[in-house]
Amino acid sequence: MISLLIGRYGKALIAALILLCSFSLAHSASSYEPKFGKYDQCKPRGPQSLKGKTLVLQIEAAQSTDGTALPQQGVIVQSYNAQTLNYRSVGSNSGDGTAIYRYRLKRSNKAVEKQVDETTGQLYRTVYYFDSPTTGTWKRVSDNRAQVLSGSFILSDTETPTDKQTAPENHNGITVALSIGDTASELPSGFFPEQGVVLQSYNSDGTYTALGFGPATINHFGTYSFEKVSANVAVEQTLQTADTDAPFTLPFTMVYTFETPTSGTWYQNFGDGLIIFSGTFTTFETE
């Protein structure tokens, strides 16, 4: 009897499930979800294991109440073996080490990782929310809750074939067209770019020049270093100088996520948190 009922109403059940997923997606698209809030169960889940994977954690917020020097910008790169991971931070308070970890995939695109640093003995709990099988958001809290870091992440195979890698080895002779999408700052509006395009042209000698187009954008120049940290992510550390009415020299850290070899998204921490920029980019050769 149960088999007959399933056979008779199977199509209706499948249609109802499709309708439920469609409604969930439509509702998600039309309503704001908190950064670390609920995720649609119809979306793809994260991996069952991180062995052989590299996880790049983009740092967007960091807080320490116990005096520990946390990385404030840039990324943390974690490469996984069966039971241990190698980590290093690129940006500020750079460091590296190893940790013993345990990773578990939960429901609703949520995974939890516990890791113990083999040098300090510090225990951390990290929660990952997957928007897709390779991207999402993360939040890390120490066992005494005195250290909290969070941001977004991208996952790739540690041994990604060369023809599948999108991030370049360097920016020599490249111009990057940065489209400003979002900004955040405590500075008054009008004192920094909130929209526009910046063309940054890079030389092989470690220098660059930039032209700004749009309200409050400026021309500038400086020195830079560029490091590819995974198959599709690179980090740039720059010292920017502007000869304006009020000249200044300030650092910034840029994280490039390459969706193709010539385009993707960028996230910039300017002036040690003075302004946060993000948007999309395209690149082209100029030398």
Residue pairs with C-beta under 8 A, 6 or more apart in sequence:
6 13
20 42
21 40
21 42
24 40
24 41
24 42
25 40
25 42
28 40
33 39
35 137
35 150
36 127
36 129
36 137
36 139
36 150
38 108
39 108
39 109
39 110
39 129
39 130
39 131
40 109
41 107
41 108
41 109
43 109
43 130
43 131
43 132
44 109
44 130
44 132
44 133
45 105
45 109
45 130
45 133
46 105
46 109
46 111
46 128
46 130
46 133
46 136
46 155
47 53
47 105
47 133
47 155
48 105
49 103
50 80
50 85
50 101
50 103
50 113
50 155
51 80
51 81
51 82
52 80
52 157
52 158
52 159
53 79
53 80
53 155
53 156
53 157
53 158
54 77
54 78
54 79
54 80
54 155
54 156
54 157
54 158
54 230
54 231
55 77
55 78
55 79
55 80
55 153
55 154
55 155
56 75
56 76
56 77
56 78
56 153
56 154
56 155
56 156
56 229
56 230
56 233
57 75
57 76
57 77
57 78
57 138
57 140
57 149
57 151
57 153
58 75
58 151
58 152
58 153
58 154
58 255
58 257
58 267
59 71
59 72
59 73
59 74
59 75
59 76
59 91
59 149
59 151
60 150
60 151
60 152
60 267
60 276
61 148
61 149
61 150
61 151
62 70
62 71
62 72
62 148
62 149
62 150
63 70
63 147
63 148
63 149
64 70
64 146
64 147
64 148
65 146
65 147
66 144
66 146
66 147
68 142
68 146
68 147
69 93
70 93
70 147
70 149
71 89
71 91
71 92
71 93
71 94
71 95
71 149
72 91
72 92
72 93
72 269
72 272
72 273
73 91
73 92
73 253
73 269
73 272
73 273
74 89
74 90
74 91
74 92
74 94
74 235
74 237
74 253
74 255
74 269
75 89
75 90
75 91
75 229
75 233
75 235
75 255
76 87
76 88
76 89
76 90
76 149
77 87
77 88
77 89
77 90
77 229
77 230
78 85
78 86
78 87
79 85
79 86
79 87
79 158
80 101
80 103
80 158
83 100
83 101
84 98
84 99
84 100
84 101
84 118
85 98
85 99
85 101
85 115
86 96
86 97
86 98
87 96
87 97
87 98
87 99
88 94
88 95
88 96
88 97
89 95
89 96
90 227
90 229
90 235
91 235
91 237
91 253
91 269
92 253
92 272
97 117
97 118
97 119
98 117
98 118
98 119
99 115
99 116
99 117
99 118
100 115
100 116
100 118
101 113
101 114
101 115
101 116
102 113
102 114
102 115
103 111
103 112
103 113
104 111
104 112
104 113
105 111
106 112
109 129
109 130
109 131
109 136
110 127
110 128
110 129
110 130
111 127
111 128
111 130
112 125
112 126
112 127
112 128
113 125
113 126
113 127
113 128
114 123
114 124
114 125
114 126
115 123
115 124
115 126
116 122
116 123
116 124
117 123
117 124
122 142
122 143
123 142
123 143
124 140
124 141
124 142
124 143
124 147
125 140
125 141
125 143
126 138
126 139
126 140
126 141
127 138
127 139
127 140
128 136
128 137
128 138
128 153
129 136
129 137
129 138
130 136
131 137
133 155
134 154
134 155
134 156
135 152
135 153
135 154
135 155
136 152
136 153
137 150
137 151
137 152
137 153
138 150
138 151
138 152
138 153
139 148
139 149
139 150
140 147
140 148
140 149
140 150
141 147
141 148
142 148
154 230
154 232
154 233
154 257
156 230
156 231
156 232
157 231
160 231
164 231
165 231
165 232
166 231
166 232
166 258
166 259
166 260
166 261
166 264
167 228
167 229
167 230
167 231
167 232
167 233
167 234
167 256
167 258
168 174
168 228
168 234
168 258
168 261
169 228
170 204
170 226
170 228
171 202
171 224
171 226
171 236
171 283
172 202
172 203
172 204
172 287
173 202
173 203
173 204
173 285
173 286
173 287
174 201
174 202
174 283
174 284
174 285
174 286
174 287
175 199
175 200
175 201
175 202
175 283
175 284
175 285
175 286
176 199
176 200
176 202
176 281
176 282
176 283
177 197
177 198
177 199
177 281
177 282
177 283
177 284
178 197
178 198
178 199
178 200
178 266
178 279
178 281
179 197
179 279
179 280
179 281
180 193
180 194
180 195
180 196
180 197
180 198
180 214
180 277
180 279
181 278
181 279
181 280
182 277
182 278
182 279
183 192
183 193
183 194
183 275
183 276
183 277
183 278
184 275
184 276
185 192
185 274
185 275
185 276
187 274
187 275
190 215
190 216
191 216
192 216
192 275
193 212
193 214
193 215
193 216
193 217
193 277
194 215
194 216
195 214
195 215
196 212
196 213
196 214
196 215
196 216
196 217
197 212
197 213
197 214
197 217
198 210
198 211
198 212
198 213
198 217
199 210
199 211
199 213
200 208
200 209
200 210
201 208
201 209
201 210
201 286
202 208
202 224
202 226
203 287
204 287
206 223
206 224
206 225
207 221
207 222
207 223
207 224
208 221
208 222
208 223
208 224
208 238
209 219
209 220
209 221
210 219
210 220
210 221
210 240
211 219
212 218
212 219
212 220
218 242
218 244
219 242
220 240
220 241
220 242
221 240
221 241
222 238
222 239
222 240
222 241
222 249
223 238
223 239
224 236
224 237
224 238
224 239
225 236
225 237
225 238
226 234
226 235
226 236
227 234
227 235
227 236
228 234
229 235
232 257
232 258
232 259
232 264
233 255
233 256
233 257
233 258
234 255
234 256
234 258
235 253
235 254
235 255
235 256
236 253
236 254
236 256
237 251
237 252
237 253
237 254
238 251
238 252
238 253
238 254
239 249
239 250
239 251
240 249
240 250
240 251
240 252
240 270
241 247
241 248
241 249
242 248
242 249
250 270
250 271
250 274
251 271
251 272
252 268
252 269
252 270
252 271
253 268
253 269
254 266
254 267
254 268
255 266
255 267
255 268
256 264
256 265
256 266
256 281
257 264
257 265
257 266
257 267
258 264
259 265
262 282
262 283
262 284
263 280
263 281
263 282
263 283
264 280
264 281
265 278
265 279
265 280
265 281
266 277
266 278
266 279
266 280
266 281
267 276
267 277
267 278
268 276
268 277
268 278
269 276
270 276
270 277
